[in-house]
Amino acid sequence: MNKSKNAQIINRYSGWKYVVLVVSVLVMTLSAIPSWYGENAALHISSRNHQGFDATAIADTLNQVDIDILNIEQQGDRTVVVLKDQSQQSQAREQVNQLVGDDATVALAMEAAAPLWMTDLGFSPIKLGLDLRGGVQFLLEVDMEPVYQAHRQTLIDDVRAEVRSSRGRQHNDQVTITLRNADDVQTVRRLLSSSYPSWSVSRSGNVLSVSQSSDERVTLRNLTVQQNLQIMRSRIEQLGITEALVQRQGENRIRIELPGVQDPASAKDVIGATASLAFHSVPNTANSNALRLLDNDGNQVLVGRRAILGGEHIIDARAGVGEMGAAEVNISLDSAGGRKMSQFSRANIGNPMATVYSEYSRDASGQSQQISNVISVATIQSQLGNRFRITGAGSMQDAQELALLLRAGSLTAPVTIIEERTIGPTLGAENVKNGFSALALGLGLTLTFIALWYRKLGWVANCALVTNLVVLVGLIALLPGAVLTLPGIAGLVLTVGMAVDTNVLIFERIKDKMKEGRTFAQSIDRGFDSAFASILDANLTTMIVAIALYSIGNGPIQGFALTLGLGLLTSMFTGIFASRAIINLIWGRDKRRDVRV
């Protein structure tokens, strides 16, 4: 009688454990279902004036060029247009752009094809990477030398403002400052100590040699690359690409993936552009601290060396047509920029102000060089504020491109596109088909072998294996920022094998315990307990490798590491918890010793 009670107790879960298991599997299943339906190409039309657009007009515009629409939905100030054919997405965007003009941003996007009630619950399909969806990948290199030069020049200007008679010049990575006497030397050293504490200073008579420390250069490089990353993300948003990946690679490189983009020309022009805009004073008389730049007509214009205001304060810029029919750019500044412009214009009414357009390019030797020209010189008629306009940008198309770059921000360092790859949508679809075919083949063979080899317990393992795959897909779909790549599918296939290993270890332990003469119920209990340590050790060591791959890898490597790491968690959940729950319900209280497994 006591043995019977013990047999019933050792293999029984509490009710709350079954509730956790059922709820978890149900939620993960609901999360995985939208991935089965897939996605449809769509356009997101976001109004700048917080007003919607006429859906009928959009539909008529697209129907005129034989673009099929599945649905048009109004979501606040955003209009979502779902297309039938993904290959027509770029053409549809061009048509809608012509219709809405500068009043809206038209973004390329993907909309879930699953039933509406599932998307309303917050479930969405897995995001596919570049190798599965197709698109364009850029690898950019950030050139830091102009940034270092600019900081050295700023130091020279600060010293000259403190000591007028000083002479400074750059030589390699150093700044050499020549002074008249020891008093000037002490004055400059105090300035350097307070404003440039991380720079190293050496003295030889009345000559100071100043250079950046290695730590300062590393800090400056990290800040510059991070700023460029943010600006790149902003530029891509202005291009209307919602699922782009922008991340740092190495010390001074940036990798950009644009899924679904098949025409990289416009993206390349904006991503690689280093244009910036600044406003300078125009001195009445020539002085040694001024810059001499050319305007659009080739005339020389004298401008102040330091800008009154830079492009970092511009929060909005739109192309328009002025009173004389010429293209212009209407600019809005942030609060700090508005204060600077207001203070300068109030003190300089009646004086000219120059608008300087700058961009970087590569010379024949591959070195970066900055080219600046004055696009307009206007007399300040009254105090300016947060909003004003500039002219002289060229044609309307030039004004629109300039406005886009100004909205997205000017890069803090020039970048060069050193690698460009394009993956067609057909190749992406073929990768998806081949990847999931390999997964289906591996899963089918595994299920067949386990069912034949372990018989009754094999069917439990198969249920746990299928549940593991569903839970894993659902978990990937739930995680924000998770992207499935082709190596990620390889990780899914590998997870199938590793999930089976969990059950194989448990079942072999159960067999060993039965050979020792224990009852089936006792063998189940002892088998799960004795196998747990081995399973944990094996999965923990593999998890360390997955974390290392995700930390130091990028792109496809991270995709593989993500599915591998998540697969380890789900395989332990289903292999230990779910399979034990099933076995407990079916055979947990079976006291027969002749059961064949």
C-alpha positions as CSV (number, residue, x, y, z in Angstrom):
1,M,0.0,0.0,0.0
2,N,2.8,2.4,0.9
3,K,4.6,1.6,-2.4
4,S,1.5,2.4,-4.3
5,K,1.3,5.8,-2.7
6,N,4.9,6.6,-3.3
7,A,4.6,5.6,-7.0
8,Q,1.7,8.0,-7.4
9,I,3.6,10.9,-5.6
10,I,7.0,10.8,-7.3
11,N,5.7,11.5,-10.8
12,R,3.1,14.1,-10.3
13,Y,3.3,17.9,-11.2
14,S,1.4,20.5,-9.3
15,G,-1.6,22.1,-11.1
16,W,0.2,25.4,-11.5
17,K,3.0,23.8,-13.5
18,Y,0.5,22.5,-16.0
19,V,-1.1,25.9,-16.2
20,V,2.3,27.5,-16.9
21,L,3.1,24.9,-19.5
22,V,-0.3,25.2,-21.3
23,V,-0.3,29.0,-21.3
24,S,3.3,29.3,-22.4
25,V,2.8,26.9,-25.4
26,L,-0.5,28.6,-26.3
27,V,1.0,32.1,-26.3
28,M,4.0,30.9,-28.3
29,T,1.8,29.1,-30.8
30,L,-0.3,32.3,-31.4
31,S,2.9,34.2,-31.8
32,A,4.2,31.7,-34.4
33,I,1.0,31.6,-36.5
34,P,1.5,35.0,-38.2
35,S,4.9,33.8,-39.6
36,W,3.0,31.0,-41.4
37,Y,0.8,33.6,-43.1
38,G,3.8,35.7,-44.1
39,E,3.8,39.4,-45.0
40,N,2.5,41.7,-47.8
41,A,4.4,44.7,-49.3
42,A,3.0,48.0,-48.1
43,L,3.4,51.8,-48.1
44,H,3.2,53.9,-45.0
45,I,2.2,57.4,-45.8
46,S,2.8,59.7,-42.8
47,S,1.4,63.2,-43.1
48,R,3.6,66.2,-42.0
49,N,0.6,68.3,-41.1
50,H,-1.1,65.5,-39.1
51,Q,-3.9,65.1,-41.7
52,G,-4.8,61.9,-43.6
53,F,-5.0,61.5,-47.3
54,D,-7.9,60.6,-49.6
55,A,-7.8,56.8,-50.0
56,T,-9.8,57.0,-53.2
57,A,-7.2,59.4,-54.8
58,I,-4.4,57.1,-53.8
59,A,-6.2,54.0,-55.2
60,D,-7.0,55.8,-58.5
61,T,-3.4,56.9,-58.9
62,L,-2.0,53.4,-58.4
63,N,-4.7,51.7,-60.5
64,Q,-3.8,54.0,-63.4
65,V,-0.4,52.3,-63.6
66,D,-1.8,48.8,-63.1
67,I,-0.7,48.4,-59.5
68,D,-3.0,46.1,-57.6
69,I,-4.0,47.1,-54.0
70,L,-5.2,44.6,-51.4
71,N,-6.3,47.2,-48.8
72,I,-6.0,50.8,-47.8
73,E,-6.4,51.7,-44.1
74,Q,-6.3,55.0,-42.3
75,Q,-4.5,54.9,-39.0
76,G,-4.6,58.4,-37.5
77,D,-2.4,60.7,-39.6
78,R,-0.8,57.6,-41.3
79,T,-2.3,55.9,-44.3
80,V,-1.3,52.2,-44.9
81,V,-1.5,50.9,-48.5
82,V,-1.2,47.1,-48.8
83,L,0.0,45.9,-52.2
84,K,-0.6,42.5,-53.9
85,D,2.8,42.3,-55.6
86,Q,6.0,43.2,-53.8
87,S,7.9,43.8,-57.0
88,Q,5.7,46.9,-57.6
89,Q,6.5,48.4,-54.2
90,S,9.1,50.9,-55.4
91,Q,7.0,52.0,-58.4
92,A,4.0,52.5,-56.1
93,R,6.1,54.7,-53.8
94,E,7.2,56.9,-56.7
95,Q,3.6,57.4,-57.8
96,V,2.4,58.2,-54.3
97,N,5.3,60.6,-53.8
98,Q,4.3,62.5,-56.8
99,L,0.7,62.7,-55.4
100,V,1.5,63.9,-51.9
101,G,4.7,65.9,-52.6
102,D,6.5,67.3,-49.5
103,D,3.3,67.1,-47.4
104,A,4.2,63.5,-46.3
105,T,6.8,60.8,-46.0
106,V,6.2,57.6,-48.0
107,A,7.9,54.6,-46.4
108,L,8.5,51.1,-47.8
109,A,7.1,48.6,-45.2
110,M,5.7,45.1,-44.8
111,E,2.3,44.3,-43.3
112,A,1.4,41.0,-41.7
113,A,-1.0,38.9,-43.8
114,A,-2.4,37.2,-40.7
115,P,-6.0,37.8,-39.6
116,L,-6.6,41.2,-38.1
117,W,-7.5,39.8,-34.7
118,M,-4.0,38.3,-34.3
119,T,-2.3,41.6,-35.2
120,D,-4.6,43.5,-32.8
121,L,-3.3,41.2,-30.0
122,G,0.2,42.3,-30.9
123,F,1.4,39.2,-32.7
124,S,3.5,39.7,-35.9
125,P,5.6,37.6,-38.3
126,I,9.3,37.1,-37.9
127,K,11.3,39.8,-39.5
128,L,13.4,38.4,-42.3
129,G,17.0,39.4,-42.9
130,L,18.6,40.7,-46.1
131,D,19.6,37.2,-47.4
132,L,16.0,36.0,-47.1
133,R,14.0,39.0,-48.2
134,G,16.4,40.5,-50.7
135,G,17.7,44.1,-50.7
136,V,20.9,46.1,-50.5
137,Q,23.8,46.1,-48.1
138,F,26.4,48.8,-47.7
139,L,29.6,48.8,-45.8
140,L,30.8,52.4,-45.0
141,E,34.1,53.6,-43.7
142,V,34.3,56.7,-41.5
143,D,37.3,58.9,-42.3
144,M,38.5,60.3,-39.0
145,E,41.4,62.4,-40.2
146,P,39.3,65.5,-41.2
147,V,37.7,65.3,-37.7
148,Y,41.2,65.3,-36.0
149,Q,42.2,68.2,-38.3
150,A,39.1,70.2,-37.4
151,H,39.9,69.8,-33.7
152,R,43.5,70.8,-34.2
153,Q,42.3,73.9,-36.1
154,T,39.9,74.8,-33.4
155,L,42.7,74.7,-30.9
156,I,44.8,77.0,-33.1
157,D,41.8,79.4,-33.4
158,D,41.3,79.4,-29.6
159,V,44.9,80.2,-29.0
160,R,44.9,83.0,-31.6
161,A,41.8,84.5,-30.0
162,E,43.6,84.5,-26.6
163,V,47.0,85.7,-27.9
164,R,46.8,87.7,-31.1
165,S,50.5,87.5,-31.9
166,S,50.6,83.7,-31.8
167,R,51.3,81.6,-34.9
168,G,50.0,78.0,-35.1
169,R,50.3,75.4,-37.7
170,Q,49.5,71.7,-38.1
171,H,52.2,69.2,-38.8
172,N,51.2,65.5,-39.0
173,D,49.3,64.9,-35.8
174,Q,50.8,67.8,-33.9
175,V,50.0,71.5,-33.5
176,T,53.0,73.8,-33.2
177,I,52.4,77.2,-31.6
178,T,55.0,79.9,-31.8
179,L,54.8,82.7,-29.2
180,R,56.7,86.0,-28.6
181,N,57.6,85.7,-24.9
182,A,57.4,83.7,-21.7
183,D,54.2,85.5,-20.6
184,D,52.4,84.4,-23.7
185,V,53.6,80.9,-23.2
186,Q,52.1,80.8,-19.7
187,T,48.8,82.3,-20.9
188,V,48.5,79.6,-23.6
189,R,49.4,76.9,-21.2
190,R,46.7,78.0,-18.8
191,L,44.2,77.9,-21.7
192,L,45.3,74.5,-22.8
193,S,45.1,73.2,-19.2
194,S,41.5,74.4,-18.8
195,S,40.1,73.8,-22.3
196,Y,42.2,70.9,-23.6
197,P,43.2,68.9,-20.5
198,S,43.6,65.6,-22.4
199,W,46.1,67.0,-24.9
200,S,49.8,66.5,-24.3
201,V,52.0,69.6,-24.3
202,S,55.8,70.0,-24.6
203,R,57.8,73.2,-24.6
204,S,61.0,74.3,-26.4
205,G,61.7,77.9,-25.6
206,N,58.7,79.9,-26.8
207,V,57.4,77.1,-29.0
208,L,54.7,74.7,-27.7
209,S,54.0,71.3,-29.3
210,V,50.5,70.1,-28.7
211,S,49.1,66.7,-29.6
212,Q,46.1,64.6,-28.8
213,S,46.6,61.6,-26.5
214,S,45.7,58.1,-27.8
215,D,42.8,57.9,-25.3
216,E,41.4,61.2,-26.6
217,R,41.6,60.0,-30.2
218,V,39.8,56.8,-29.3
219,T,37.1,58.7,-27.4
220,L,36.7,61.1,-30.3
221,R,36.5,58.3,-32.8
222,N,33.8,56.5,-30.8
223,L,31.8,59.6,-30.4
224,T,32.1,60.4,-34.1
225,V,31.1,56.9,-35.3
226,Q,28.2,56.9,-32.9
227,Q,27.0,60.3,-34.1
228,N,27.3,59.1,-37.7
229,L,25.2,56.0,-36.8
230,Q,22.4,58.1,-35.5
231,I,22.5,60.4,-38.5
232,M,22.5,57.4,-40.9
233,R,19.4,56.0,-39.1
234,S,17.7,59.4,-39.5
235,R,18.6,59.6,-43.2
236,I,17.2,56.1,-43.8
237,E,14.0,57.1,-42.1
238,Q,13.8,60.1,-44.5
239,L,14.2,57.7,-47.4
240,G,11.2,55.8,-46.2
241,I,12.7,52.5,-45.2
242,T,11.3,51.2,-42.0
243,E,13.1,47.8,-41.4
244,A,16.7,48.9,-42.1
245,L,19.6,47.6,-40.0
246,V,22.4,50.1,-39.1
247,Q,25.2,49.0,-36.8
248,R,28.8,49.6,-36.1
249,Q,31.4,47.1,-37.5
250,G,34.9,47.3,-36.2
251,E,36.5,50.5,-35.2
252,N,35.3,52.9,-37.8
253,R,32.9,51.1,-40.1
254,I,29.2,51.1,-40.4
255,R,27.1,48.3,-42.0
256,I,23.7,49.2,-43.4
257,E,21.1,46.6,-44.6
258,L,18.1,47.7,-46.5
259,P,15.7,44.8,-46.9
260,G,13.3,45.0,-49.8
261,V,15.2,47.8,-51.6
262,Q,16.1,46.7,-55.1
263,D,17.1,50.1,-56.6
264,P,20.1,51.2,-54.5
265,A,20.8,54.4,-56.5
266,S,18.7,56.9,-54.4
267,A,19.7,55.2,-51.1
268,K,23.4,55.3,-52.1
269,D,23.2,59.0,-53.0
270,V,21.8,60.0,-49.6
271,I,23.7,57.5,-47.4
272,G,27.1,58.4,-48.9
273,A,26.4,62.1,-49.0
274,T,28.3,64.3,-46.5
275,A,26.7,67.6,-47.3
276,S,26.2,70.2,-44.5
277,L,25.0,73.7,-44.3
278,A,26.3,76.5,-42.1
279,F,25.7,80.3,-41.8
280,H,28.7,82.6,-41.6
281,S,29.2,86.3,-41.1
282,V,30.7,88.4,-44.0
283,P,33.5,90.7,-42.8
284,N,33.5,94.2,-44.2
285,T,37.3,94.2,-44.6
286,A,39.8,91.5,-45.3
287,N,41.4,89.9,-42.3
288,S,43.8,87.0,-41.8
289,N,41.3,84.9,-39.9
290,A,38.6,84.8,-42.6
291,L,38.0,82.2,-45.3
292,R,37.9,82.9,-49.0
293,L,35.2,80.8,-50.7
294,L,33.7,80.8,-54.2
295,D,30.0,81.3,-54.9
296,N,28.0,79.6,-57.6
297,D,29.1,82.2,-60.2
298,G,32.8,81.7,-59.4
299,N,33.2,85.0,-57.5
300,Q,35.3,85.0,-54.3
301,V,33.5,85.7,-51.1
302,L,35.1,86.5,-47.7
303,V,33.4,84.8,-44.8
304,G,34.1,84.4,-41.1
305,R,36.1,81.3,-40.2
306,R,33.7,80.2,-37.5
307,A,30.1,79.5,-38.4
308,I,27.3,81.4,-36.7
309,L,25.2,78.3,-36.8
310,G,25.7,74.7,-38.0
311,G,23.4,72.1,-39.6
312,E,23.0,70.3,-36.3
313,H,20.4,72.9,-35.2
314,I,18.2,72.3,-38.2
315,I,15.1,70.3,-37.3
316,D,13.1,70.7,-40.5
317,A,13.8,71.8,-44.1
318,R,11.4,71.8,-47.0
319,A,11.8,72.8,-50.6
320,G,9.5,75.5,-52.0
321,V,9.1,78.1,-54.7
322,G,9.9,81.8,-53.8
323,E,8.1,84.9,-54.9
324,M,10.3,85.2,-58.0
325,G,9.7,81.6,-59.0
326,A,13.2,80.4,-57.9
327,A,13.6,77.3,-55.7
328,E,14.2,77.9,-52.0
329,V,14.6,75.9,-48.8
330,N,12.5,76.8,-45.8
331,I,14.4,76.0,-42.6
332,S,13.2,75.5,-39.0
333,L,15.7,75.6,-36.2
334,D,15.6,74.1,-32.7
335,S,15.4,76.3,-29.7
336,A,19.2,76.6,-29.2
337,G,19.7,77.4,-32.9
338,G,16.9,79.9,-32.9
339,R,18.5,81.8,-30.0
340,K,21.8,81.9,-31.8
341,M,20.3,83.1,-35.0
342,S,18.2,85.7,-33.2
343,Q,21.1,87.1,-31.2
344,F,23.3,87.3,-34.3
345,S,20.7,88.8,-36.6
346,R,19.6,91.4,-34.0
347,A,23.2,92.6,-33.7
348,N,23.9,92.6,-37.4
349,I,20.8,94.2,-39.1
350,G,22.0,95.7,-42.3
351,N,25.0,93.4,-42.6
352,P,25.3,90.5,-45.0
353,M,25.2,86.8,-44.0
354,A,26.5,84.0,-46.1
355,T,25.0,80.5,-46.5
356,V,27.8,78.0,-47.0
357,Y,27.3,74.5,-48.5
358,S,30.0,71.9,-47.8
359,E,30.7,68.4,-48.8
360,Y,33.5,65.9,-48.7
361,S,35.0,64.0,-51.7
362,R,37.9,61.8,-52.4
363,D,40.9,63.0,-54.4
364,A,43.0,60.9,-56.8
365,S,45.1,59.6,-53.9
366,G,42.0,58.5,-51.9
367,Q,42.3,61.3,-49.3
368,S,39.3,63.2,-48.1
369,Q,39.0,66.8,-49.1
370,Q,36.3,69.3,-48.1
371,I,34.7,71.5,-50.8
372,S,32.7,74.5,-49.7
373,N,31.0,77.1,-51.7
374,V,28.7,80.0,-50.9
375,I,25.2,79.4,-52.2
376,S,23.8,82.8,-51.1
377,V,24.7,86.1,-49.5
378,A,21.8,88.0,-48.1
379,T,21.5,91.2,-46.2
380,I,19.8,90.8,-42.8
381,Q,16.8,93.1,-43.0
382,S,15.3,92.2,-39.6
383,Q,15.8,90.0,-36.6
384,L,15.5,86.3,-37.6
385,G,14.0,83.6,-35.4
386,N,13.5,79.8,-35.6
387,R,12.1,80.0,-39.2
388,F,13.6,81.5,-42.3
389,R,14.4,80.6,-45.9
390,I,17.5,80.4,-48.1
391,T,17.8,80.7,-51.8
392,G,20.5,79.8,-54.3
393,A,20.3,76.0,-53.9
394,G,19.8,75.5,-57.7
395,S,17.0,73.7,-59.3
396,M,13.9,72.4,-57.5
397,Q,15.4,68.9,-57.5
398,D,18.6,70.3,-56.0
399,A,16.6,72.1,-53.3
400,Q,14.6,68.9,-52.5
401,E,17.8,66.9,-52.1
402,L,19.4,69.6,-49.9
403,A,16.2,69.7,-47.8
404,L,16.3,65.9,-47.3
405,L,19.9,66.0,-46.2
406,L,19.3,68.9,-43.8
407,R,16.3,67.1,-42.3
408,A,18.4,64.0,-41.8
409,G,21.4,65.8,-40.4
410,S,25.0,66.5,-41.6
411,L,27.6,63.8,-40.9
412,T,30.3,64.7,-38.4
413,A,32.9,62.9,-40.5
414,P,33.1,61.9,-44.2
415,V,32.1,58.4,-45.1
416,T,33.0,56.2,-48.1
417,I,31.0,53.3,-49.4
418,I,33.7,50.6,-49.6
419,E,31.3,47.6,-50.3
420,E,27.9,47.2,-51.9
421,R,25.9,44.0,-52.3
422,T,22.5,43.5,-53.9
423,I,20.4,40.4,-53.3
424,G,17.4,40.1,-55.6
425,P,13.9,39.1,-54.2
426,T,14.0,35.9,-56.3
427,L,17.2,34.8,-54.7
428,G,15.8,35.7,-51.2
429,A,12.7,33.7,-51.8
430,E,14.8,30.8,-53.0
431,N,16.9,31.0,-49.8
432,V,13.7,30.8,-47.8
433,K,12.5,27.8,-49.7
434,N,15.8,25.9,-49.5
435,G,16.3,26.7,-45.9
436,F,12.9,25.5,-44.7
437,S,13.1,22.5,-47.0
438,A,16.3,21.5,-45.2
439,L,14.6,22.1,-41.9
440,A,11.6,20.0,-42.9
441,L,13.8,17.1,-44.1
442,G,15.9,17.1,-40.9
443,L,12.8,17.3,-38.8
444,G,11.0,14.5,-40.7
445,L,14.0,12.1,-40.5
446,T,14.5,12.8,-36.8
447,L,10.8,12.2,-36.0
448,T,10.8,8.9,-37.8
449,F,14.0,7.7,-36.2
450,I,13.0,8.6,-32.6
451,A,9.5,7.1,-33.1
452,L,11.0,3.8,-34.3
453,W,13.8,3.6,-31.8
454,Y,12.1,4.6,-28.6
455,R,8.6,3.4,-29.4
456,K,6.2,4.7,-26.8
457,L,8.6,7.3,-25.3
458,G,9.6,8.2,-28.8
459,W,6.2,9.6,-29.5
460,V,6.5,11.8,-26.4
461,A,9.9,13.0,-27.6
462,N,8.4,13.8,-31.0
463,C,5.6,15.8,-29.4
464,A,8.2,17.7,-27.4
465,L,10.3,18.3,-30.5
466,V,7.4,19.7,-32.5
467,T,6.4,21.9,-29.5
468,N,10.0,23.1,-29.2
469,L,10.0,24.2,-32.8
470,V,6.7,26.1,-32.5
471,V,7.8,27.7,-29.2
472,L,11.1,28.8,-30.7
473,V,9.5,30.4,-33.8
474,G,7.0,32.1,-31.5
475,L,9.8,33.4,-29.3
476,I,11.8,34.8,-32.2
477,A,8.7,36.6,-33.5
478,L,8.0,38.1,-30.0
479,L,11.5,39.5,-29.4
480,P,11.9,43.1,-30.6
481,G,14.8,43.5,-33.0
482,A,15.1,39.7,-33.7
483,V,15.8,39.0,-37.4
484,L,15.8,35.6,-39.0
485,T,18.6,35.1,-41.5
486,L,19.7,32.1,-43.6
487,P,22.3,31.1,-40.9
488,G,19.5,31.5,-38.5
489,I,17.6,28.8,-40.3
490,A,20.7,26.6,-39.9
491,G,20.4,27.4,-36.2
492,L,16.9,26.1,-36.3
493,V,18.0,22.8,-37.9
494,L,20.8,22.5,-35.4
495,T,18.3,23.1,-32.6
496,V,16.2,20.1,-33.8
497,G,19.1,17.8,-33.2
498,M,20.1,19.3,-29.9
499,A,16.5,19.1,-28.6
500,V,16.5,15.4,-29.4
501,D,19.7,15.0,-27.5
502,T,17.9,16.1,-24.3
503,N,15.2,13.4,-24.7
504,V,17.8,10.8,-25.7
505,L,19.8,11.4,-22.5
506,I,16.7,11.1,-20.4
507,F,15.4,8.0,-22.1
508,E,18.7,6.2,-21.9
509,R,18.8,7.0,-18.2
510,I,15.3,5.5,-17.8
511,K,16.4,2.3,-19.6
512,D,19.4,2.1,-17.3
513,K,17.3,2.4,-14.2
514,M,14.9,-0.3,-15.5
515,K,17.8,-2.6,-16.1
516,E,18.7,-2.1,-12.4
517,G,15.3,-3.6,-11.5
518,R,13.4,-0.5,-10.7
519,T,9.7,0.0,-11.6
520,F,8.9,2.1,-14.7
521,A,7.6,4.9,-12.5
522,Q,10.7,4.9,-10.4
523,S,12.9,4.8,-13.5
524,I,11.1,7.8,-14.9
525,D,11.7,9.8,-11.7
526,R,15.4,8.7,-11.4
527,G,16.0,9.0,-15.1
528,F,14.9,12.6,-15.3
529,D,16.8,13.5,-12.1
530,S,20.1,11.8,-13.1
531,A,20.0,13.2,-16.7
532,F,19.4,16.8,-15.6
533,A,23.0,17.6,-14.6
534,S,24.4,16.3,-17.9
535,I,21.8,18.2,-19.9
536,L,22.4,21.4,-18.0
537,D,26.2,21.2,-18.5
538,A,26.0,20.5,-22.2
539,N,23.5,23.3,-22.9
540,L,25.4,25.8,-20.6
541,T,28.7,25.3,-22.5
542,T,26.9,25.7,-25.8
543,M,25.1,28.8,-24.5
544,I,28.4,30.4,-23.7
545,V,29.5,29.9,-27.3
546,A,26.2,31.3,-28.6
547,I,26.6,34.4,-26.4
548,A,30.2,34.9,-27.6
549,L,29.2,34.6,-31.2
550,Y,26.3,37.2,-30.7
551,S,28.6,39.6,-28.9
552,I,31.5,39.7,-31.3
553,G,29.7,38.7,-34.5
554,N,27.5,40.7,-36.9
555,G,24.8,40.1,-39.3
556,P,24.5,36.4,-40.3
557,I,26.7,35.3,-37.4
558,Q,24.4,37.0,-34.9
559,G,21.4,35.5,-36.7
560,F,22.8,32.0,-36.1
561,A,23.8,32.8,-32.5
562,L,20.3,34.1,-31.8
563,T,18.4,31.0,-32.9
564,L,21.0,28.7,-31.3
565,G,20.8,30.4,-27.9
566,L,17.0,30.7,-27.9
567,G,16.8,27.1,-29.2
568,L,18.8,25.9,-26.2
569,L,16.3,27.5,-23.8
570,T,13.3,26.2,-25.6
571,S,14.7,22.7,-25.9
572,M,15.3,22.5,-22.2
573,F,11.8,23.8,-21.6
574,T,10.1,21.2,-23.8
575,G,12.6,18.4,-23.4
576,I,12.5,18.4,-19.6
577,F,9.4,20.2,-18.5
578,A,6.9,19.4,-21.4
579,S,8.0,15.8,-22.0
580,R,8.0,15.1,-18.2
581,A,4.4,16.5,-18.0
582,I,3.2,14.2,-20.8
583,I,4.9,11.1,-19.3
584,N,3.6,11.9,-15.8
585,L,0.0,12.1,-17.2
586,I,0.3,8.8,-19.2
587,W,2.7,6.5,-17.4
588,G,3.6,8.2,-14.1
589,R,1.6,5.9,-11.9
590,D,2.3,2.7,-14.0
591,K,4.0,0.2,-11.6
592,R,4.6,-2.5,-14.2
593,R,8.2,-3.6,-14.7
594,D,7.7,-5.2,-18.1
595,V,6.9,-2.1,-20.1
596,R,9.0,-1.9,-23.2
597,V,10.5,1.6,-24.1
